[in-house]
Each structure stands twice: as C-alpha cells, then as structure tokens.
Amino acid sequence: MGSSKTQNNKPSKLNQSDPAPEKRPFMRFYALAFEMVILNLALILGGYYLDNYLGSSPIAILIGTFLAMAGTIWLLLKFL
C-alpha cells in the first residue's frame, strides 16, 4: 500500500493571520487618544497643584494649559 499521505483540511495555526486585521489601524488611533489624554491631564493638573502648592495666581495652570495644547499639536503632527 505505499506511503500515501492524506491531506488534513484543518488550517494550520502557523499560517493563520490575525482574526480581525481590520481592527489594527484603529489601535494607532486608540494609542494617540490615550497619549493625548494623559499628556493634557498631567500638564493641566500639574499646573493646578503647583498653583495650590505655591499659593500663586493661576500662572502655573495657564502655563500647563498652553504646554498641553502645544504637546497635543506636536503629537498630532508626529502621528501624521
């Protein structure tokens, strides 16, 4: 009877691709949104707490806000 090999109709796990490749591009947007939220919260809240610590007028929170806006623009330009 020889050495006839039967083919297995099951797909190989090594040859399978990602089950949902259409979700991959959106992961970049999720990462960008997460970075922007963390950057803005850190700078604005940091300015708020620095103002409370120093007892100053809202100078630090304004600086934190403008730095957050500049950082957001930088992240968006870097993303493009």
N, C-alpha and C positions, 0 to 999 in steps of 0.2 A: 503494500500500500504506500509506500514512499513517505516522504516528509512534507505533506501538503500543509500549508499554513492557512488558517482561517482568519478572515478579517474581523476585527472587533468593530462594531458600529458605534461604540461609545466614543464621544470626543475625548481626546487626550487633555489632561489638565495642563500639560505644558504648552499646548497650542491654544488654549483658551485666552481670549483677551478680556479686558475689563468688562464686567457685565453691563455697565452703564457708561460708555465712553462719552456720551453727550453731557454728562454731569461734570466732566473735567474742566471745561473752560469757566464754568461758574465758580469753581473753587478759587480761582485767581481773584474774582470779584469779592468773594467772602473774605479772603485774606486782606484785601485792600480795605474793605469796610472795617474790619476788626482793627487794623493798624491805625486807621483814621480816628476811630472812636477812642482808642487807648491814648493816642497822642493828644487829642483835644482834651480829654478828661484829665490827663496828667498835668498838662500845662495850665489849664484854667483852674483846676482845684489846687494845684501847687501855688499859683498866684494868690488864690483866696486865703489859703492857710498861711502863706508868707505875710500877707497884709495883716491877718489877725495876730501873728507872732510879733511882728514889728510894730503894730499899732499905727500903721500908716494909712493914708488915704488910699483909694483903690488904684494905686500906681502899679503894684505888682500884678494884680488881676488883669489890668489893661495890657501890660507887657505880655503876660501869659496868653491873653486872647489873641494879640497880634502875632505872637510866635506860633500859636496853634493854627492861625489862618495861613501863615507862611509855610508851615510844615505840611498842611493839607495840600496846598498848591504844589509844593515840592513832591509829595507822594504821588499826586495825580500826574505830574509831568514825568516822573520816573516810571510810572506804570505804562505810559504811552510808549 
